């Protein structure tokens, strides 16, 4: 009979220990891959092990931030507004969190300083200004569902109990996000708010033939057809 490979046995025990730790992280609702990765590093686990790969897969596929108990909630001050649907929140724990407003899509800002051809949409600046006037420097509450592919937390913001996301659509400075057949439309009521804004011709609906941002990204950024809607 072959002798027992003690090194292999210790390796298996190590993998089991890592996977048990992974299970605990998932059970606790850890939704941030970097947070989980940092935990493994602090505890001496080697990068590239089975547990690391499983963590990466789960954090990518799972609806992170939405645990069995539901979405996560946090409070803080908006310290920066990037555009009409993206802000940076300084939480009460003094952590900066980049947030993408859920269920809505605001006109795209120009990204030509980073990538050639990514010109901005009409009303992008006005959308950003409107959101800034509402929330910049203000204390807000956030209900967050998951991170997007850019590692922004996808959240609904509330100012004095009122939804900021809905307010952006109601004022005509954002669309109900109907991209991919409504896949990102968590709050169905914003579609009705958009229809009302269109009827009243407020905000971007005062322009000629507004182009939804997801179509702009395809037609203009990818196809080079960047017709103005103003």
KAWO-V978138 format. One record per residue. RES is the residue in three letters. PHI is phi as a letter, one per 20 degrees, with the letter a starting at -180 (NA if undefined). PSI is psi in whole degrees, 0 to 359 (none if undefined). OMEGA is omega in radians with two decimals (* if undefined). Layout:
RES/PHI/PSI/OMEGA + RES/PHI/PSI/OMEGA
This chain:
UNK/NA/140/-3.14 + UNK/f/149/3.09 + UNK/f/155/-3.13 + UNK/f/132/3.09 + UNK/e/95/-3.06 + UNK/f/326/3.13 + UNK/f/318/3.13 + UNK/f/321/3.13 + UNK/f/319/3.12 + UNK/f/325/3.11 + UNK/f/319/3.13 + UNK/f/319/3.11 + UNK/f/321/3.14 + UNK/f/316/3.11 + UNK/f/318/3.13 + UNK/f/321/3.14 + UNK/f/318/3.14 + UNK/f/316/-3.11 + UNK/f/327/3.07 + UNK/f/320/3.09 + UNK/f/319/3.08 + UNK/g/313/-3.14 + UNK/g/321/3.13 + UNK/f/318/3.13 + UNK/f/315/-3.12 + UNK/f/318/3.13 + UNK/f/323/-3.13 + UNK/f/354/3.08 + UNK/n/25/3.10 + UNK/f/124/-3.01 + UNK/d/3/-3.06 + UNK/d/119/-3.09 + UNK/f/320/-3.13 + UNK/f/324/3.10 + UNK/f/315/3.12 + UNK/f/318/3.14 + UNK/f/317/3.13 + UNK/f/323/3.12 + UNK/f/316/3.13 + UNK/f/320/-3.14 + UNK/f/316/-3.13 + UNK/f/331/-3.09 + UNK/e/16/2.96 + UNK/m/14/3.12 + UNK/e/143/-3.08 + UNK/f/140/3.09 + UNK/f/141/3.11 + UNK/n/358/3.12 + UNK/f/171/-3.12 + UNK/g/317/-3.09 + UNK/f/318/3.12 + UNK/g/315/-3.10 + UNK/f/321/3.14 + UNK/f/320/3.09 + UNK/g/313/-3.14 + UNK/g/317/-3.13 + UNK/f/315/-3.11 + UNK/f/318/-3.11 + UNK/f/337/3.12 + UNK/e/318/-3.01 + UNK/e/328/-3.06 + UNK/f/154/3.06 + UNK/f/74/-3.00 + UNK/f/144/-3.12 + UNK/n/342/3.10 + UNK/d/92/-3.11 + UNK/e/184/3.13 + UNK/g/333/-3.13 + UNK/e/356/3.14 + UNK/o/188/-3.11 + UNK/f/158/3.08 + UNK/e/151/-3.14 + UNK/c/143/3.12 + UNK/b/163/3.10 + UNK/c/155/3.12 + UNK/r/192/-3.12 + UNK/d/137/3.08 + UNK/f/118/-3.09 + UNK/d/347/-3.12 + UNK/b/140/3.05 + UNK/d/116/-3.07 + UNK/e/318/3.08 + UNK/a/197/-3.05 + UNK/f/356/3.09 + UNK/b/18/-3.13 + UNK/c/128/3.13 + UNK/c/167/2.99 + UNK/d/125/-3.13 + UNK/d/132/2.99 + UNK/e/109/-3.03 + UNK/f/168/3.11 + UNK/f/342/3.07 + UNK/e/10/3.12 + UNK/m/35/3.09 + UNK/d/131/3.09 + UNK/e/129/-3.11 + UNK/c/122/3.07 + UNK/e/127/-3.03 + UNK/c/137/3.04 + UNK/d/122/-3.09 + UNK/f/128/-3.07 + UNK/f/153/3.00 + UNK/m/356/-3.12 + UNK/c/163/3.09 + UNK/b/118/-3.11 + UNK/e/161/3.11 + UNK/g/139/-3.09 + UNK/f/133/3.03 + UNK/e/164/3.11 + UNK/f/135/3.08 + UNK/c/25/-3.05 + UNK/f/340/3.09 + UNK/f/339/-3.13 + UNK/d/318/-3.11 + UNK/c/129/-3.12 + UNK/f/136/3.07 + UNK/n/351/-3.11 + UNK/e/71/-3.12 + UNK/f/156/-3.10 + UNK/e/165/3.12 + UNK/e/155/2.95 + UNK/g/145/3.11 + UNK/m/4/3.11 + UNK/f/315/-3.13 + UNK/f/319/-3.13 + UNK/f/324/3.10 + UNK/f/314/3.11 + UNK/f/317/-3.14 + UNK/f/321/-3.13 + UNK/f/316/3.12 + UNK/f/319/3.11 + UNK/f/318/-3.12 + UNK/f/332/3.14 + UNK/e/314/-2.88 + UNK/c/341/-3.05 + UNK/f/126/-3.11 + UNK/n/3/-3.10 + UNK/d/153/3.05 + UNK/e/130/-3.12 + UNK/c/166/3.00 + UNK/d/149/-3.12 + UNK/c/134/3.00 + UNK/d/113/-3.00 + UNK/d/141/-3.03 + UNK/d/318/-3.04 + UNK/a/162/3.00 + UNK/e/148/3.05 + UNK/e/186/-3.05 + UNK/f/347/3.08 + UNK/e/11/3.12 + UNK/m/24/2.98 + UNK/e/142/3.05 + UNK/f/130/3.13 + UNK/e/114/-2.94 + UNK/c/158/2.90 + UNK/d/128/-3.14 + UNK/e/146/3.12 + UNK/c/128/3.08 + UNK/d/117/-3.08 + UNK/l/37/3.08 + UNK/n/353/-3.12 + UNK/d/142/-3.11 + UNK/f/121/3.08 + UNK/f/323/-3.14 + UNK/g/312/3.14 + UNK/f/322/-3.12 + UNK/f/323/3.13 + UNK/f/319/3.13 + UNK/f/319/-3.13 + UNK/f/324/-3.13 + UNK/e/354/3.11 + UNK/n/25/3.14 + UNK/d/14/3.04 + UNK/a/156/3.07 + UNK/e/155/2.82 + UNK/f/129/-3.02 + UNK/f/92/-3.11 + UNK/e/15/3.12 + UNK/f/150/3.14 + UNK/l/47/3.08 + UNK/l/37/3.07 + UNK/m/17/-3.10 + UNK/g/327/-3.05 + UNK/e/8/-3.06 + UNK/e/85/3.14 + UNK/f/319/-3.10 + UNK/d/100/-3.07 + UNK/f/341/-3.08 + UNK/f/338/-3.12 + UNK/f/337/3.09 + UNK/f/320/3.10 + UNK/f/323/3.11 + UNK/f/324/3.11 + UNK/f/316/3.14 + UNK/g/321/3.13 + UNK/f/318/3.12 + UNK/f/322/3.10 + UNK/f/316/-3.14 + UNK/f/322/-3.11 + UNK/e/351/-3.14 + UNK/l/49/3.11 + UNK/d/156/3.10 + UNK/m/227/-3.10 + UNK/f/341/-3.14 + UNK/f/354/3.03 + UNK/e/347/3.12 + UNK/e/178/-3.14 + UNK/e/124/3.04 + UNK/l/62/3.11 + UNK/g/142/-3.13 + UNK/d/125/3.13 + UNK/g/142/-3.06 + UNK/g/322/-3.12 + UNK/f/331/3.05 + UNK/f/324/3.09 + UNK/f/317/-3.13 + UNK/f/325/-3.13 + UNK/e/311/-3.05 + UNK/f/317/-3.05 + UNK/e/304/-3.05 + UNK/f/322/-3.13 + UNK/e/323/-3.07 + UNK/e/346/3.11 + UNK/n/8/3.12 + UNK/d/103/-3.00 + UNK/d/65/-3.13 + UNK/f/136/-3.14 + UNK/f/146/3.10 + UNK/d/2/-3.13 + UNK/e/none/*
